Structures are given as C-alpha cells and as structure tokens.
C-alpha cells in the first residue's frame, strides 16, 4: 500500500525527511494484487541524497538490531 509510509510515518514528512508529495511512495513501482495485497519498490528520492545511514537510528539501536541479522551483509544493506 503506497499510502502506508506517508500516513503511518507522517513524522518523516513533518521533519522534512520525506517529500510531501504522496506519489513518491508509489514510484518507481507498485504492484497491486488480489484481496488488498501488493508490493511496492521504492528508493530514496534524489531530494533525500543526504539521508542518514541506517535511516537515522542511533548507533546503539543499529547494533542491537544487527545482533539478530543472519550476517553482516544484512546490516550493510540497512546502512543504505
């Protein structure tokens, strides 16, 4: 659901960390399936080029989450 991020995480828009245009949440791709299911693929828009590593989580939170990852590669994927 392309509206989930903007409505459930509205604070990102209010903090200026996400664009106010709701269309950004459905780009570059959104696939709608039956029974209300779907999948969306999006990257950070160019306006968020300076988006902080690990989505801005504090180091202690990132380290705690990393303990549950199967490999260091997973932590690196979250970094971007």
mmCIF file of the N, C-alpha and C atoms, coordinates in Angstrom:
data_MODEL
# 
_entry.id   MODEL 
# 
loop_
_atom_site.group_PDB 
_atom_site.id 
_atom_site.type_symbol 
_atom_site.label_atom_id 
_atom_site.label_alt_id 
_atom_site.label_comp_id 
_atom_site.label_asym_id 
_atom_site.label_entity_id 
_atom_site.label_seq_id 
_atom_site.pdbx_PDB_ins_code 
_atom_site.Cartn_x 
_atom_site.Cartn_y 
_atom_site.Cartn_z 
_atom_site.occupancy 
_atom_site.B_iso_or_equiv 
_atom_site.pdbx_formal_charge 
_atom_site.auth_seq_id 
_atom_site.auth_comp_id 
_atom_site.auth_asym_id 
_atom_site.auth_atom_id 
_atom_site.pdbx_PDB_model_num 
ATOM 1   N N  . UNK A 1 1  ? 0.837  -1.182  0.000  1.00 0.00 ? 1  UNK A N  1 
ATOM 2   C CA . UNK A 1 1  ? 0.000  0.000   0.000  1.00 0.00 ? 1  UNK A CA 1 
ATOM 3   C C  . UNK A 1 1  ? 0.880  1.244   0.000  1.00 0.00 ? 1  UNK A C  1 
ATOM 4   N N  . UNK A 1 2  ? 0.814  1.974   -1.061 1.00 0.00 ? 2  UNK A N  1 
ATOM 5   C CA . UNK A 1 2  ? 1.715  3.114   -1.213 1.00 0.00 ? 2  UNK A CA 1 
ATOM 6   C C  . UNK A 1 2  ? 1.406  4.254   -0.256 1.00 0.00 ? 2  UNK A C  1 
ATOM 7   N N  . UNK A 1 3  ? 0.278  4.204   0.407  1.00 0.00 ? 3  UNK A N  1 
ATOM 8   C CA . UNK A 1 3  ? -0.052 5.283   1.337  1.00 0.00 ? 3  UNK A CA 1 
ATOM 9   C C  . UNK A 1 3  ? 0.434  4.989   2.755  1.00 0.00 ? 3  UNK A C  1 
ATOM 10  N N  . UNK A 1 4  ? 0.831  3.761   3.040  1.00 0.00 ? 4  UNK A N  1 
ATOM 11  C CA . UNK A 1 4  ? 1.213  3.371   4.404  1.00 0.00 ? 4  UNK A CA 1 
ATOM 12  C C  . UNK A 1 4  ? 2.308  4.279   4.979  1.00 0.00 ? 4  UNK A C  1 
ATOM 13  N N  . UNK A 1 5  ? 3.383  4.432   4.232  1.00 0.00 ? 5  UNK A N  1 
ATOM 14  C CA . UNK A 1 5  ? 4.517  5.199   4.753  1.00 0.00 ? 5  UNK A CA 1 
ATOM 15  C C  . UNK A 1 5  ? 4.129  6.622   5.091  1.00 0.00 ? 5  UNK A C  1 
ATOM 16  N N  . UNK A 1 6  ? 3.410  7.266   4.194  1.00 0.00 ? 6  UNK A N  1 
ATOM 17  C CA . UNK A 1 6  ? 3.077  8.676   4.428  1.00 0.00 ? 6  UNK A CA 1 
ATOM 18  C C  . UNK A 1 6  ? 2.073  8.868   5.544  1.00 0.00 ? 6  UNK A C  1 
ATOM 19  N N  . UNK A 1 7  ? 1.206  7.916   5.756  1.00 0.00 ? 7  UNK A N  1 
ATOM 20  C CA . UNK A 1 7  ? 0.213  8.085   6.816  1.00 0.00 ? 7  UNK A CA 1 
ATOM 21  C C  . UNK A 1 7  ? 0.705  7.541   8.155  1.00 0.00 ? 7  UNK A C  1 
ATOM 22  N N  . UNK A 1 8  ? 1.289  6.361   8.154  1.00 0.00 ? 8  UNK A N  1 
ATOM 23  C CA . UNK A 1 8  ? 1.739  5.767   9.408  1.00 0.00 ? 8  UNK A CA 1 
ATOM 24  C C  . UNK A 1 8  ? 3.031  6.410   9.913  1.00 0.00 ? 8  UNK A C  1 
ATOM 25  N N  . UNK A 1 9  ? 3.810  6.939   8.991  1.00 0.00 ? 9  UNK A N  1 
ATOM 26  C CA . UNK A 1 9  ? 5.094  7.536   9.347  1.00 0.00 ? 9  UNK A CA 1 
ATOM 27  C C  . UNK A 1 9  ? 5.131  9.008   8.937  1.00 0.00 ? 9  UNK A C  1 
ATOM 28  N N  . UNK A 1 10 ? 4.039  9.672   9.134  1.00 0.00 ? 10 UNK A N  1 
ATOM 29  C CA . UNK A 1 10 ? 3.887  11.070  8.719  1.00 0.00 ? 10 UNK A CA 1 
ATOM 30  C C  . UNK A 1 10 ? 4.973  11.970  9.305  1.00 0.00 ? 10 UNK A C  1 
ATOM 31  N N  . UNK A 1 11 ? 5.515  11.586  10.437 1.00 0.00 ? 11 UNK A N  1 
ATOM 32  C CA . UNK A 1 11 ? 6.524  12.431  11.069 1.00 0.00 ? 11 UNK A CA 1 
ATOM 33  C C  . UNK A 1 11 ? 7.723  12.657  10.154 1.00 0.00 ? 11 UNK A C  1 
ATOM 34  N N  . UNK A 1 12 ? 8.028  11.715  9.259  1.00 0.00 ? 12 UNK A N  1 
ATOM 35  C CA . UNK A 1 12 ? 9.138  11.924  8.328  1.00 0.00 ? 12 UNK A CA 1 
ATOM 36  C C  . UNK A 1 12 ? 8.861  13.115  7.424  1.00 0.00 ? 12 UNK A C  1 
ATOM 37  N N  . UNK A 1 13 ? 7.622  13.274  6.992  1.00 0.00 ? 13 UNK A N  1 
ATOM 38  C CA . UNK A 1 13 ? 7.253  14.418  6.159  1.00 0.00 ? 13 UNK A CA 1 
ATOM 39  C C  . UNK A 1 13 ? 7.334  15.690  6.987  1.00 0.00 ? 13 UNK A C  1 
ATOM 40  N N  . UNK A 1 14 ? 6.806  15.631  8.194  1.00 0.00 ? 14 UNK A N  1 
ATOM 41  C CA . UNK A 1 14 ? 6.802  16.813  9.058  1.00 0.00 ? 14 UNK A CA 1 
ATOM 42  C C  . UNK A 1 14 ? 8.210  17.262  9.423  1.00 0.00 ? 14 UNK A C  1 
ATOM 43  N N  . UNK A 1 15 ? 9.152  16.333  9.489  1.00 0.00 ? 15 UNK A N  1 
ATOM 44  C CA . UNK A 1 15 ? 10.539 16.671  9.798  1.00 0.00 ? 15 UNK A CA 1 
ATOM 45  C C  . UNK A 1 15 ? 11.335 17.056  8.556  1.00 0.00 ? 15 UNK A C  1 
ATOM 46  N N  . UNK A 1 16 ? 10.692 16.973  7.381  1.00 0.00 ? 16 UNK A N  1 
ATOM 47  C CA . UNK A 1 16 ? 11.383 17.310  6.145  1.00 0.00 ? 16 UNK A CA 1 
ATOM 48  C C  . UNK A 1 16 ? 12.283 16.207  5.627  1.00 0.00 ? 16 UNK A C  1 
ATOM 49  N N  . UNK A 1 17 ? 12.128 14.981  6.152  1.00 0.00 ? 17 UNK A N  1 
ATOM 50  C CA . UNK A 1 17 ? 12.962 13.858  5.728  1.00 0.00 ? 17 UNK A CA 1 
ATOM 51  C C  . UNK A 1 17 ? 12.349 13.093  4.562  1.00 0.00 ? 17 UNK A C  1 
ATOM 52  N N  . UNK A 1 18 ? 11.086 13.360  4.249  1.00 0.00 ? 18 UNK A N  1 
ATOM 53  C CA . UNK A 1 18 ? 10.409 12.707  3.128  1.00 0.00 ? 18 UNK A CA 1 
ATOM 54  C C  . UNK A 1 18 ? 9.610  13.769  2.386  1.00 0.00 ? 18 UNK A C  1 
ATOM 55  N N  . UNK A 1 19 ? 9.492  13.618  1.077  1.00 0.00 ? 19 UNK A N  1 
ATOM 56  C CA . UNK A 1 19 ? 8.723  14.591  0.303  1.00 0.00 ? 19 UNK A CA 1 
ATOM 57  C C  . UNK A 1 19 ? 7.253  14.578  0.700  1.00 0.00 ? 19 UNK A C  1 
ATOM 58  N N  . UNK A 1 20 ? 6.602  15.704  0.604  1.00 0.00 ? 20 UNK A N  1 
ATOM 59  C CA . UNK A 1 20 ? 5.184  15.794  0.917  1.00 0.00 ? 20 UNK A CA 1 
ATOM 60  C C  . UNK A 1 20 ? 4.297  15.253  -0.185 1.00 0.00 ? 20 UNK A C  1 
ATOM 61  N N  . UNK A 1 21 ? 4.856  15.022  -1.359 1.00 0.00 ? 21 UNK A N  1 
ATOM 62  C CA . UNK A 1 21 ? 4.092  14.513  -2.495 1.00 0.00 ? 21 UNK A CA 1 
ATOM 63  C C  . UNK A 1 21 ? 3.838  13.020  -2.311 1.00 0.00 ? 21 UNK A C  1 
ATOM 64  N N  . UNK A 1 22 ? 2.586  12.602  -2.137 1.00 0.00 ? 22 UNK A N  1 
ATOM 65  C CA . UNK A 1 22 ? 2.313  11.182  -1.896 1.00 0.00 ? 22 UNK A CA 1 
ATOM 66  C C  . UNK A 1 22 ? 2.675  10.277  -3.065 1.00 0.00 ? 22 UNK A C  1 
ATOM 67  N N  . UNK A 1 23 ? 2.858  10.824  -4.252 1.00 0.00 ? 23 UNK A N  1 
ATOM 68  C CA . UNK A 1 23 ? 3.214  9.988   -5.393 1.00 0.00 ? 23 UNK A CA 1 
ATOM 69  C C  . UNK A 1 23 ? 4.607  9.383   -5.261 1.00 0.00 ? 23 UNK A C  1 
ATOM 70  N N  . UNK A 1 24 ? 5.466  9.981   -4.437 1.00 0.00 ? 24 UNK A N  1 
ATOM 71  C CA . UNK A 1 24 ? 6.809  9.417   -4.309 1.00 0.00 ? 24 UNK A CA 1 
ATOM 72  C C  . UNK A 1 24 ? 6.758  8.013   -3.722 1.00 0.00 ? 24 UNK A C  1 
ATOM 73  N N  . UNK A 1 25 ? 5.734  7.709   -2.946 1.00 0.00 ? 25 UNK A N  1 
ATOM 74  C CA . UNK A 1 25 ? 5.643  6.403   -2.294 1.00 0.00 ? 25 UNK A CA 1 
ATOM 75  C C  . UNK A 1 25 ? 5.228  5.294   -3.248 1.00 0.00 ? 25 UNK A C  1 
ATOM 76  N N  . UNK A 1 26 ? 4.785  5.629   -4.435 1.00 0.00 ? 26 UNK A N  1 
ATOM 77  C CA . UNK A 1 26 ? 4.386  4.596   -5.393 1.00 0.00 ? 26 UNK A CA 1 
ATOM 78  C C  . UNK A 1 26 ? 5.357  4.519   -6.563 1.00 0.00 ? 26 UNK A C  1 
ATOM 79  N N  . UNK A 1 27 ? 6.470  5.199   -6.481 1.00 0.00 ? 27 UNK A N  1 
ATOM 80  C CA . UNK A 1 27 ? 7.444  5.172   -7.563 1.00 0.00 ? 27 UNK A CA 1 
ATOM 81  C C  . UNK A 1 27 ? 8.730  4.545   -7.038 1.00 0.00 ? 27 UNK A C  1 
ATOM 82  N N  . UNK A 1 28 ? 9.456  3.759   -7.770 1.00 0.00 ? 28 UNK A N  1 
ATOM 83  C CA . UNK A 1 28 ? 9.274  3.535   -9.181 1.00 0.00 ? 28 UNK A CA 1 
ATOM 84  C C  . UNK A 1 28 ? 8.262  2.453   -9.536 1.00 0.00 ? 28 UNK A C  1 
ATOM 85  N N  . UNK A 1 29 ? 7.843  1.616   -8.589 1.00 0.00 ? 29 UNK A N  1 
ATOM 86  C CA . UNK A 1 29 ? 6.920  0.551   -8.976 1.00 0.00 ? 29 UNK A CA 1 
ATOM 87  C C  . UNK A 1 29 ? 6.009  0.166   -7.823 1.00 0.00 ? 29 UNK A C  1 
ATOM 88  N N  . UNK A 1 30 ? 4.769  -0.104  -8.163 1.00 0.00 ? 30 UNK A N  1 
ATOM 89  C CA . UNK A 1 30 ? 3.823  -0.650  -7.194 1.00 0.00 ? 30 UNK A CA 1 
ATOM 90  C C  . UNK A 1 30 ? 2.989  -1.690  -7.918 1.00 0.00 ? 30 UNK A C  1 
ATOM 91  N N  . UNK A 1 31 ? 2.862  -2.855  -7.313 1.00 0.00 ? 31 UNK A N  1 
ATOM 92  C CA . UNK A 1 31 ? 2.098  -3.942  -7.910 1.00 0.00 ? 31 UNK A CA 1 
ATOM 93  C C  . UNK A 1 31 ? 0.933  -4.251  -6.983 1.00 0.00 ? 31 UNK A C  1 
ATOM 94  N N  . UNK A 1 32 ? -0.274 -4.130  -7.494 1.00 0.00 ? 32 UNK A N  1 
ATOM 95  C CA . UNK A 1 32 ? -1.474 -4.432  -6.710 1.00 0.00 ? 32 UNK A CA 1 
ATOM 96  C C  . UNK A 1 32 ? -1.908 -5.858  -6.998 1.00 0.00 ? 32 UNK A C  1 
ATOM 97  N N  . UNK A 1 33 ? -2.163 -6.609  -5.942 1.00 0.00 ? 33 UNK A N  1 
ATOM 98  C CA . UNK A 1 33 ? -2.594 -7.994  -6.071 1.00 0.00 ? 33 UNK A CA 1 
ATOM 99  C C  . UNK A 1 33 ? -4.020 -8.131  -5.558 1.00 0.00 ? 33 UNK A C  1 
ATOM 100 N N  . UNK A 1 34 ? -4.544 -9.329  -5.566 1.00 0.00 ? 34 UNK A N  1 
ATOM 101 C CA . UNK A 1 34 ? -5.904 -9.567  -5.104 1.00 0.00 ? 34 UNK A CA 1 
ATOM 102 C C  . UNK A 1 34 ? -6.010 -9.451  -3.590 1.00 0.00 ? 34 UNK A C  1 
ATOM 103 N N  . UNK A 1 35 ? -7.213 -9.237  -3.128 1.00 0.00 ? 35 UNK A N  1 
ATOM 104 C CA . UNK A 1 35 ? -7.532 -9.211  -1.698 1.00 0.00 ? 35 UNK A CA 1 
ATOM 105 C C  . UNK A 1 35 ? -6.796 -8.122  -0.921 1.00 0.00 ? 35 UNK A C  1 
ATOM 106 N N  . UNK A 1 36 ? -6.491 -7.026  -1.596 1.00 0.00 ? 36 UNK A N  1 
ATOM 107 C CA . UNK A 1 36 ? -5.869 -5.898  -0.914 1.00 0.00 ? 36 UNK A CA 1 
ATOM 108 C C  . UNK A 1 36 ? -4.378 -6.008  -0.692 1.00 0.00 ? 36 UNK A C  1 
ATOM 109 N N  . UNK A 1 37 ? -3.749 -7.027  -1.247 1.00 0.00 ? 37 UNK A N  1 
ATOM 110 C CA . UNK A 1 37 ? -2.312 -7.200  -1.073 1.00 0.00 ? 37 UNK A CA 1 
ATOM 111 C C  . UNK A 1 37 ? -1.566 -6.502  -2.199 1.00 0.00 ? 37 UNK A C  1 
ATOM 112 N N  . UNK A 1 38 ? -0.314 -6.274  -1.981 1.00 0.00 ? 38 UNK A N  1 
ATOM 113 C CA . UNK A 1 38 ? 0.503  -5.652  -3.005 1.00 0.00 ? 38 UNK A CA 1 
ATOM 114 C C  . UNK A 1 38 ? 1.938  -5.542  -2.548 1.00 0.00 ? 38 UNK A C  1 
ATOM 115 N N  . UNK A 1 39 ? 2.757  -5.083  -3.435 1.00 0.00 ? 39 UNK A N  1 
ATOM 116 C CA . UNK A 1 39 ? 4.167  -4.887  -3.126 1.00 0.00 ? 39 UNK A CA 1 
ATOM 117 C C  . UNK A 1 39 ? 4.615  -3.598  -3.800 1.00 0.00 ? 39 UNK A C  1 
ATOM 118 N N  . UNK A 1 40 ? 5.433  -2.874  -3.110 1.00 0.00 ? 40 UNK A N  1 
ATOM 119 C CA . UNK A 1 40 ? 5.964  -1.639  -3.670 1.00 0.00 ? 40 UNK A CA 1 
ATOM 120 C C  . UNK A 1 40 ? 7.480  -1.651  -3.607 1.00 0.00 ? 40 UNK A C  1 
ATOM 121 N N  . UNK A 1 41 ? 8.085  -1.048  -4.593 1.00 0.00 ? 41 UNK A N  1 
ATOM 122 C CA . UNK A 1 41 ? 9.531  -0.924  -4.642 1.00 0.00 ? 41 UNK A CA 1 
ATOM 123 C C  . UNK A 1 41 ? 9.836  0.556   -4.741 1.00 0.00 ? 41 UNK A C  1 
ATOM 124 N N  . UNK A 1 42 ? 10.579 1.059   -3.786 1.00 0.00 ? 42 UNK A N  1 
ATOM 125 C CA . UNK A 1 42 ? 10.965 2.451   -3.899 1.00 0.00 ? 42 UNK A CA 1 
ATOM 126 C C  . UNK A 1 42 ? 12.328 2.659   -3.281 1.00 0.00 ? 42 UNK A C  1 
ATOM 127 N N  . UNK A 1 43 ? 13.009 3.597   -3.843 1.00 0.00 ? 43 UNK A N  1 
ATOM 128 C CA . UNK A 1 43 ? 14.289 4.006   -3.290 1.00 0.00 ? 43 UNK A CA 1 
ATOM 129 C C  . UNK A 1 43 ? 14.123 5.407   -2.750 1.00 0.00 ? 43 UNK A C  1 
ATOM 130 N N  . UNK A 1 44 ? 15.162 5.920   -2.169 1.00 0.00 ? 44 UNK A N  1 
ATOM 131 C CA . UNK A 1 44 ? 15.068 7.275   -1.665 1.00 0.00 ? 44 UNK A CA 1 
ATOM 132 C C  . UNK A 1 44 ? 15.102 8.242   -2.832 1.00 0.00 ? 44 UNK A C  1 
ATOM 133 N N  . UNK A 1 45 ? 14.215 9.217   -2.851 1.00 0.00 ? 45 UNK A N  1 
ATOM 134 C CA . UNK A 1 45 ? 14.211 10.202  -3.926 1.00 0.00 ? 45 UNK A CA 1 
ATOM 135 C C  . UNK A 1 45 ? 15.498 11.019  -3.905 1.00 0.00 ? 45 UNK A C  1 
ATOM 136 N N  . UNK A 1 46 ? 15.867 11.598  -5.055 1.00 0.00 ? 46 UNK A N  1 
ATOM 137 C CA . UNK A 1 46 ? 17.088 12.405  -5.116 1.00 0.00 ? 46 UNK A CA 1 
ATOM 138 C C  . UNK A 1 46 ? 17.118 13.521  -4.073 1.00 0.00 ? 46 UNK A C  1 
ATOM 139 N N  . UNK A 1 47 ? 15.952 14.000  -3.665 1.00 0.00 ? 47 UNK A N  1 
ATOM 140 C CA . UNK A 1 47 ? 15.920 15.065  -2.661 1.00 0.00 ? 47 UNK A CA 1 
ATOM 141 C C  . UNK A 1 47 ? 16.406 14.571  -1.312 1.00 0.00 ? 47 UNK A C  1 
ATOM 142 N N  . UNK A 1 48 ? 16.497 13.265  -1.153 1.00 0.00 ? 48 UNK A N  1 
ATOM 143 C CA . UNK A 1 48 ? 16.964 12.701  0.111  1.00 0.00 ? 48 UNK A CA 1 
ATOM 144 C C  . UNK A 1 48 ? 18.376 12.140  -0.020 1.00 0.00 ? 48 UNK A C  1 
ATOM 145 N N  . UNK A 1 49 ? 19.177 12.738  -0.895 1.00 0.00 ? 49 UNK A N  1 
ATOM 146 C CA . UNK A 1 49 ? 20.532 12.239  -1.129 1.00 0.00 ? 49 UNK A CA 1 
ATOM 147 C C  . UNK A 1 49 ? 21.355 12.213  0.151  1.00 0.00 ? 49 UNK A C  1 
ATOM 148 N N  . UNK A 1 50 ? 21.071 13.112  1.061  1.00 0.00 ? 50 UNK A N  1 
ATOM 149 C CA . UNK A 1 50 ? 21.830 13.172  2.306  1.00 0.00 ? 50 UNK A CA 1 
ATOM 150 C C  . UNK A 1 50 ? 21.133 12.432  3.443  1.00 0.00 ? 50 UNK A C  1 
ATOM 151 N N  . UNK A 1 51 ? 20.263 11.494  3.098  1.00 0.00 ? 51 UNK A N  1 
ATOM 152 C CA . UNK A 1 51 ? 19.547 10.727  4.115  1.00 0.00 ? 51 UNK A CA 1 
ATOM 153 C C  . UNK A 1 51 ? 20.566 10.012  4.990  1.00 0.00 ? 51 UNK A C  1 
ATOM 154 N N  . UNK A 1 52 ? 20.403 10.052  6.291  1.00 0.00 ? 52 UNK A N  1 
ATOM 155 C CA . UNK A 1 52 ? 21.422 9.470   7.177  1.00 0.00 ? 52 UNK A CA 1 
ATOM 156 C C  . UNK A 1 52 ? 21.516 7.952   7.052  1.00 0.00 ? 52 UNK A C  1 
ATOM 157 N N  . UNK A 1 53 ? 22.708 7.435   7.310  1.00 0.00 ? 53 UNK A N  1 
ATOM 158 C CA . UNK A 1 53 ? 22.893 5.986   7.310  1.00 0.00 ? 53 UNK A CA 1 
ATOM 159 C C  . UNK A 1 53 ? 21.991 5.346   8.351  1.00 0.00 ? 53 UNK A C  1 
ATOM 160 N N  . UNK A 1 54 ? 21.624 4.128   8.101  1.00 0.00 ? 54 UNK A N  1 
ATOM 161 C CA . UNK A 1 54 ? 20.765 3.353   8.997  1.00 0.00 ? 54 UNK A CA 1 
ATOM 162 C C  . UNK A 1 54 ? 19.477 4.101   9.334  1.00 0.00 ? 54 UNK A C  1 
ATOM 163 N N  . UNK A 1 55 ? 18.994 4.866   8.358  1.00 0.00 ? 55 UNK A N  1 
ATOM 164 C CA . UNK A 1 55 ? 17.728 5.596   8.483  1.00 0.00 ? 55 UNK A CA 1 
ATOM 165 C C  . UNK A 1 55 ? 17.692 6.511   9.699  1.00 0.00 ? 55 UNK A C  1 
ATOM 166 N N  . UNK A 1 56 ? 18.862 6.901   10.170 1.00 0.00 ? 56 UNK A N  1 
ATOM 167 C CA . UNK A 1 56 ? 18.931 7.835   11.283 1.00 0.00 ? 56 UNK A CA 1 
ATOM 168 C C  . UNK A 1 56 ? 18.815 7.213   12.666 1.00 0.00 ? 56 UNK A C  1 
ATOM 169 N N  . UNK A 1 57 ? 18.739 5.878   12.714 1.00 0.00 ? 57 UNK A N  1 
ATOM 170 C CA . UNK A 1 57 ? 18.668 5.230   14.028 1.00 0.00 ? 57 UNK A CA 1 
ATOM 171 C C  . UNK A 1 57 ? 19.969 5.479   14.799 1.00 0.00 ? 57 UNK A C  1 
ATOM 172 N N  . UNK A 1 58 ? 19.894 5.624   16.117 1.00 0.00 ? 58 UNK A N  1 
ATOM 173 C CA . UNK A 1 58 ? 21.116 5.769   16.920 1.00 0.00 ? 58 UNK A CA 1 
ATOM 174 C C  . UNK A 1 58 ? 21.972 4.502   16.828 1.00 0.00 ? 58 UNK A C  1 
ATOM 175 N N  . UNK A 1 59 ? 23.278 4.663   17.015 1.00 0.00 ? 59 UNK A N  1 
ATOM 176 C CA . UNK A 1 59 ? 24.207 3.532   16.909 1.00 0.00 ? 59 UNK A CA 1 
ATOM 177 C C  . UNK A 1 59 ? 23.807 2.355   17.788 1.00 0.00 ? 59 UNK A C  1 
ATOM 178 N N  . UNK A 1 60 ? 23.350 2.639   19.003 1.00 0.00 ? 60 UNK A N  1 
ATOM 179 C CA . UNK A 1 60 ? 23.010 1.532   19.907 1.00 0.00 ? 60 UNK A CA 1 
ATOM 180 C C  . UNK A 1 60 ? 21.811 0.736   19.394 1.00 0.00 ? 60 UNK A C  1 
ATOM 181 N N  . UNK A 1 61 ? 20.895 1.385   18.702 1.00 0.00 ? 61 UNK A N  1 
ATOM 182 C CA . UNK A 1 61 ? 19.741 0.682   18.128 1.00 0.00 ? 61 UNK A CA 1 
ATOM 183 C C  . UNK A 1 61 ? 20.198 -0.164  16.946 1.00 0.00 ? 61 UNK A C  1 
ATOM 184 N N  . UNK A 1 62 ? 21.042 0.410   16.094 1.00 0.00 ? 62 UNK A N  1 
ATOM 185 C CA . UNK A 1 62 ? 21.562 -0.330  14.940 1.00 0.00 ? 62 UNK A CA 1 
ATOM 186 C C  . UNK A 1 62 ? 22.337 -1.557  15.413 1.00 0.00 ? 62 UNK A C  1 
ATOM 187 N N  . UNK A 1 63 ? 23.183 -1.383  16.411 1.00 0.00 ? 63 UNK A N  1 
ATOM 188 C CA . UNK A 1 63 ? 23.962 -2.517  16.921 1.00 0.00 ? 63 UNK A CA 1 
ATOM 189 C C  . UNK A 1 63 ? 23.064 -3.601  17.503 1.00 0.00 ? 63 UNK A C  1 
ATOM 190 N N  . UNK A 1 64 ? 22.022 -3.200  18.206 1.00 0.00 ? 64 UNK A N  1 
ATOM 191 C CA . UNK A 1 64 ? 21.093 -4.179  18.784 1.00 0.00 ? 64 UNK A CA 1 
ATOM 192 C C  . UNK A 1 64 ? 20.360 -4.947  17.679 1.00 0.00 ? 64 UNK A C  1 
ATOM 193 N N  . UNK A 1 65 ? 19.898 -4.227  16.650 1.00 0.00 ? 65 UNK A N  1 
ATOM 194 C CA . UNK A 1 65 ? 19.212 -4.902  15.540 1.00 0.00 ? 65 UNK A CA 1 
ATOM 195 C C  . UNK A 1 65 ? 20.162 -5.845  14.825 1.00 0.00 ? 65 UNK A C  1 
ATOM 196 N N  . UNK A 1 66 ? 21.421 -5.432  14.675 1.00 0.00 ? 66 UNK A N  1 
ATOM 197 C CA . UNK A 1 66 ? 22.396 -6.242  13.946 1.00 0.00 ? 66 UNK A CA 1 
ATOM 198 C C  . UNK A 1 66 ? 22.640 -7.586  14.613 1.00 0.00 ? 66 UNK A C  1 
ATOM 199 N N  . UNK A 1 67 ? 22.426 -7.677  15.912 1.00 0.00 ? 67 UNK A N  1 
ATOM 200 C CA . UNK A 1 67 ? 22.643 -8.962  16.588 1.00 0.00 ? 67 UNK A CA 1 
ATOM 201 C C  . UNK A 1 67 ? 21.656 -10.026 16.125 1.00 0.00 ? 67 UNK A C  1 
ATOM 202 N N  . UNK A 1 68 ? 20.530 -9.611  15.568 1.00 0.00 ? 68 UNK A N  1 
ATOM 203 C CA . UNK A 1 68 ? 19.542 -10.586 15.096 1.00 0.00 ? 68 UNK A CA 1 
ATOM 204 C C  . UNK A 1 68 ? 19.659 -10.865 13.598 1.00 0.00 ? 68 UNK A C  1 
ATOM 205 N N  . UNK A 1 69 ? 20.544 -10.152 12.902 1.00 0.00 ? 69 UNK A N  1 
ATOM 206 C CA . UNK A 1 69 ? 20.715 -10.384 11.467 1.00 0.00 ? 69 UNK A CA 1 
ATOM 207 C C  . UNK A 1 69 ? 21.524 -11.655 11.238 1.00 0.00 ? 69 UNK A C  1 
ATOM 208 N N  . UNK A 1 70 ? 21.218 -12.393 10.164 1.00 0.00 ? 70 UNK A N  1 
ATOM 209 C CA . UNK A 1 70 ? 21.952 -13.633 9.895  1.00 0.00 ? 70 UNK A CA 1 
ATOM 210 C C  . UNK A 1 70 ? 23.418 -13.412 9.513  1.00 0.00 ? 70 UNK A C  1 
ATOM 211 N N  . UNK A 1 71 ? 23.737 -12.239 8.944  1.00 0.00 ? 71 UNK A N  1 
ATOM 212 C CA . UNK A 1 71 ? 25.120 -11.988 8.537  1.00 0.00 ? 71 UNK A CA 1 
ATOM 213 C C  . UNK A 1 71 ? 25.383 -10.483 8.507  1.00 0.00 ? 71 UNK A C  1 
ATOM 214 N N  . UNK A 1 72 ? 26.656 -10.094 8.495  1.00 0.00 ? 72 UNK A N  1 
ATOM 215 C CA . UNK A 1 72 ? 26.997 -8.669  8.410  1.00 0.00 ? 72 UNK A CA 1 
ATOM 216 C C  . UNK A 1 72 ? 26.477 -8.009  7.130  1.00 0.00 ? 72 UNK A C  1 
ATOM 217 N N  . UNK A 1 73 ? 26.256 -8.803  6.092  1.00 0.00 ? 73 UNK A N  1 
ATOM 218 C CA . UNK A 1 73 ? 25.729 -8.257  4.836  1.00 0.00 ? 73 UNK A CA 1 
ATOM 219 C C  . UNK A 1 73 ? 24.372 -7.597  5.072  1.00 0.00 ? 73 UNK A C  1 
ATOM 220 N N  . UNK A 1 74 ? 23.558 -8.176  5.937  1.00 0.00 ? 74 UNK A N  1 
ATOM 221 C CA . UNK A 1 74 ? 22.234 -7.620  6.214  1.00 0.00 ? 74 UNK A CA 1 
ATOM 222 C C  . UNK A 1 74 ? 22.341 -6.247  6.872  1.00 0.00 ? 74 UNK A C  1 
ATOM 223 N N  . UNK A 1 75 ? 23.286 -6.100  7.779  1.00 0.00 ? 75 UNK A N  1 
ATOM 224 C CA . UNK A 1 75 ? 23.483 -4.793  8.420  1.00 0.00 ? 75 UNK A CA 1 
ATOM 225 C C  . UNK A 1 75 ? 23.927 -3.773  7.378  1.00 0.00 ? 75 UNK A C  1 
ATOM 226 N N  . UNK A 1 76 ? 24.804 -4.182  6.475  1.00 0.00 ? 76 UNK A N  1 
ATOM 227 C CA . UNK A 1 76 ? 25.275 -3.269  5.435  1.00 0.00 ? 76 UNK A CA 1 
ATOM 228 C C  . UNK A 1 76 ? 24.133 -2.840  4.516  1.00 0.00 ? 76 UNK A C  1 
ATOM 229 N N  . UNK A 1 77 ? 23.208 -3.753  4.227  1.00 0.00 ? 77 UNK A N  1 
ATOM 230 C CA . UNK A 1 77 ? 22.060 -3.406  3.383  1.00 0.00 ? 77 UNK A CA 1 
ATOM 231 C C  . UNK A 1 77 ? 21.194 -2.347  4.055  1.00 0.00 ? 77 UNK A C  1 
ATOM 232 N N  . UNK A 1 78 ? 21.050 -2.433  5.361  1.00 0.00 ? 78 UNK A N  1 
ATOM 233 C CA . UNK A 1 78 ? 20.244 -1.453  6.076  1.00 0.00 ? 78 UNK A CA 1 
ATOM 234 C C  . UNK A 1 78 ? 20.931 -0.086  6.113  1.00 0.00 ? 78 UNK A C  1 
ATOM 235 N N  . UNK A 1 79 ? 22.241 -0.089  6.053  1.00 0.00 ? 79 UNK A N  1 
ATOM 236 C CA . UNK A 1 79 ? 23.007 1.157   6.113  1.00 0.00 ? 79 UNK A CA 1 
ATOM 237 C C  . UNK A 1 79 ? 22.593 2.115   5.008  1.00 0.00 ? 79 UNK A C  1 
ATOM 238 N N  . UNK A 1 80 ? 22.309 1.598   3.834  1.00 0.00 ? 80 UNK A N  1 
ATOM 239 C CA . UNK A 1 80 ? 21.986 2.432   2.684  1.00 0.00 ? 80 UNK A CA 1 
ATOM 240 C C  . UNK A 1 80 ? 20.574 2.846   2.777  1.00 0.00 ? 80 UNK A C  1 
# 
